[in-house]
C-alpha cells in the first residue's frame, strides 16, 4: 500500500514571494527541502531515494494501523523546491521516504518489502519526470506554469501508485509485480539524465 504527503513548505515557498514580496528572501533561502510544520513533526526524518540504498524493514518506524487491511504502508513524497532569485530560476525535486509514517505488520516478508520498494522506485520515476518537466519553466512564466506542472505531476504519480497496487493486488500477483518491476527499471534508466 502507498500513501503520499504534500509538503506545505512547497506551497509556502511558491506563494509567499508572490503574496508577500518582502518574504521572498526568507522563503527561497531555506536550506531544507522539507520543513517541519506544527501539523506534522515527523517530516524531518527522511530517506532520499538512491540506487545504492534499498529500503529495509528497519526503515518502517511508524505504528501499524490495525484498522487498515493492508500489511504495510510506504509513505513517500516528491519534495519540491523552486525559486527565482536574481532572475535565476532553480528547482530541486527529491524523492523521499518518510520512516515515521511508514509501517508494516509483516516485517519478515521479503516479498512485501520488495513491493514497498517498488512504490518508492515508482516515486523516483515520477521525481525524474518532474525534474524533466520543470525545465519548461523560467522566471518569466513561474507564476503561471509552476503550479500547473507540479499539480499534474502529483496527479499522475498518485494515480499510477493506485494502478500499481490494483494491478499487482498489493504484491500478491507475482507475474504482474515482476512486470511492474521491469517497467519501472526501464523507466528509471530512460530518465537517468534527470537523476
VENZI-V652734 format. One record per residue. N is the residue number from 1. RES is the residue in one small letter. PSI is psi in radians with two decimals (999 if undefined). OMEGA is omega as a letter, one per 30 degrees, with the letter a starting at -180 (none if undefined). Layout:
# VENZI-V652734
N:RES:PSI:OMEGA, N:RES:PSI:OMEGA
This chain:
# VENZI-V652734
1:x:2.73:a, 2:x:2.50:l, 3:x:2.81:a, 4:x:2.78:l, 5:x:2.27:l, 6:x:2.04:a, 7:x:2.24:l, 8:x:-0.45:a, 9:x:-0.54:l, 10:x:-0.87:a, 11:x:-0.63:l, 12:x:-0.70:a, 13:x:-0.51:l, 14:x:-0.83:a, 15:x:-0.60:a, 16:x:-0.85:a, 17:x:-0.52:a, 18:x:-0.60:l, 19:x:-0.66:a, 20:x:1.52:a, 21:x:-0.56:l, 22:x:-0.34:a, 23:x:-0.10:a, 24:x:-0.65:l, 25:x:-0.75:l, 26:x:-0.67:a, 27:x:-0.59:a, 28:x:-0.09:a, 29:x:0.01:l, 30:x:2.34:a, 31:x:-0.44:a, 32:x:2.46:l, 33:x:-0.75:a, 34:x:2.19:l, 35:x:2.30:l, 36:x:2.35:l, 37:x:2.76:l, 38:x:-0.52:a, 39:x:-0.31:a, 40:x:1.70:a, 41:x:0.08:a, 42:x:0.00:a, 43:x:-0.43:a, 44:x:-0.62:l, 45:x:2.14:a, 46:x:2.69:l, 47:x:2.05:l, 48:x:2.38:a, 49:x:2.44:l, 50:x:2.57:l, 51:x:-0.42:a, 52:x:-0.13:a, 53:x:1.97:l, 54:x:2.71:l, 55:x:2.59:l, 56:x:2.90:l, 57:x:-0.41:l, 58:x:-0.36:l, 59:x:-0.35:a, 60:x:1.63:a, 61:x:-0.10:a, 62:x:2.82:l, 63:x:2.25:l, 64:x:2.53:l, 65:x:1.83:a, 66:x:-0.44:l, 67:x:-0.27:a, 68:x:2.26:a, 69:x:-0.22:a, 70:x:2.79:a, 71:x:-0.31:a, 72:x:2.81:l, 73:x:2.19:l, 74:x:2.05:l, 75:x:1.98:l, 76:x:2.87:a, 77:x:2.71:l, 78:x:1.84:l, 79:x:2.08:a, 80:x:2.37:l, 81:x:2.15:l, 82:x:2.50:a, 83:x:2.82:l, 84:x:2.10:l, 85:x:2.19:a, 86:x:0.75:l, 87:x:0.37:l, 88:x:2.07:l, 89:x:2.32:l, 90:x:2.71:l, 91:x:2.70:l, 92:x:2.31:l, 93:x:2.20:l, 94:x:2.47:l, 95:x:2.01:a, 96:x:2.58:l, 97:x:2.38:a, 98:x:1.69:a, 99:x:-0.73:a, 100:x:-0.33:l, 101:x:-0.05:a, 102:x:2.47:a, 103:x:2.90:l, 104:x:2.50:l, 105:x:-0.21:a, 106:x:1.28:a, 107:x:0.19:l, 108:x:0.05:a, 109:x:1.94:l, 110:x:-0.57:l, 111:x:-0.76:l, 112:x:-0.71:l, 113:x:-0.69:l, 114:x:-0.68:l, 115:x:-0.77:l, 116:x:-0.65:l, 117:x:-0.67:l, 118:x:-0.59:l, 119:x:-0.77:l, 120:x:-0.74:l, 121:x:-0.71:l, 122:x:-0.60:l, 123:x:-0.70:l, 124:x:-0.64:l, 125:x:-0.82:a, 126:x:-0.54:l, 127:x:-0.78:l, 128:x:-0.73:l, 129:x:-0.70:l, 130:x:-0.70:l, 131:x:-0.73:l, 132:x:-0.85:a, 133:x:-0.56:a, 134:x:-0.20:l, 135:x:-0.35:a, 136:x:-0.04:a, 137:x:2.60:l, 138:x:3.07:l, 139:x:-0.55:a, 140:x:-0.47:a, 141:x:0.22:a, 142:x:-0.83:a, 143:x:-0.71:a, 144:x:-0.52:a, 145:x:-0.55:a, 146:x:-0.91:a, 147:x:-0.60:l, 148:x:-0.83:a, 149:x:-0.81:a, 150:x:-0.77:l, 151:x:-0.73:l, 152:x:-0.70:l, 153:x:-0.78:l, 154:x:-0.67:l, 155:x:-0.81:l, 156:x:-0.73:a, 157:x:-0.88:l, 158:x:-0.76:a, 159:x:-0.75:a, 160:x:-0.57:l, 161:x:-0.74:l, 162:x:-0.74:l, 163:x:-0.76:l, 164:x:-0.82:l, 165:x:-0.76:a, 166:x:-0.79:a, 167:x:-0.71:a, 168:x:0.02:a, 169:x:0.89:l, 170:x:0.63:l, 171:x:-0.03:a, 172:x:-0.44:l, 173:x:1.72:a, 174:x:-0.86:a, 175:x:-0.73:l, 176:x:-0.73:l, 177:x:-0.74:l, 178:x:-0.67:l, 179:x:-0.74:l, 180:x:-0.72:l, 181:x:-0.76:l, 182:x:-0.76:l, 183:x:-0.77:l, 184:x:-0.72:l, 185:x:-0.74:l, 186:x:-0.77:a, 187:x:-0.68:l, 188:x:-0.73:l, 189:x:-0.79:a, 190:x:-0.57:a, 191:x:0.32:a, 192:x:-0.55:l, 193:x:-0.28:a, 194:x:0.47:a, 195:x:999:none
